[in-house]
Amino acid sequence: MNCPNCNKEISDEEDVAELKDRLMAIQQKLAKLDDDFFANRFDRPVKMLTNATLQVRQILSNVSCSLLSSSYNTKELPEEIEE
């Protein structure tokens, strides 16, 4: 069988051997990835974003409560009497 790109003759055995070599290389690279890799690349950033989101929600809730309280307090003030 000839390669469609370079017209070089290729056998099925060569294809299988090349695929096995590539799979072995991929397995070796995956084996080098440890838990710290995933923690540093995914878990920690997601945790930081989650915590930041919670803080923003708390701040917005506090601001909302302050605004409502301020609005409520100004409605209850007695009207000033002009002399």
N, C-alpha and C positions, 0 to 999 in steps of 0.2 A: 504494500500500500504506500502511496506517495503523499507527502504532506502537501496540502492545498496551497500553502503560502510559499514554500521554498522548493517544492517538488523533490525533496529528499525522501528516500525510501525509509519508511518507518514500519517496524513490526509491532505486533500487539504486545509482545514480551517487553519491548523497549518502553512502550507506553505504560504498561503496568509497573515496570521498574521505576520510571520517572515519577509516576503518581505516588508510589510507596515512599520514594525519597522526599517528595514534597510533603506528604502527610507526616513523616517522621520529623521534618524540620518544623512543621507547625506544632506538633505535639511537644517538641523541645522548647519552643518559644512559650507555649501555654504553661508548661511546667515551671518556667521561671517566674511567672506571675504568682505572687503570694497574696495573702489576705491584706497586707499593708497597701499593696497596689490598689486594690479595690476600695479600701477604706479611704485612702488619700484622694482618689479620683472621683468617688461617687458618694460614699456614706457621709463623710465629713462635710462636703459642700451641701448636700441635701439637708443635713442636720442644721447647718448654719442658716440656710434659707428658711427652714421651718421655724427656727427660733426667732429670726428676724421678722418673719410674718406674724408670729404671735405677739412680739413686742409692738409692732405697728398697730395691730388690732387693739391691744391694751391702751395704747396712747390715744387712738381714735375714740375708743370708748370713754376714756377719761375726759377728752376734749368735748365730746358730745354731752356727757353728764354736766360738765362745767357750763356749757352754753345753755342747757336746759335749766339748770339751777339759776344762772344769771338772768335768764328770761323770766323765770318764775318770780324771782326776787324783785325785779323791776315792776312787775305787774301789781305787786302787793304794796308798793310804797304809796303812802297817802299823797294826794295832790297837794301841791304847795298853795298856801293861801296868800293871795296878794293883799297887801295892806294899803 
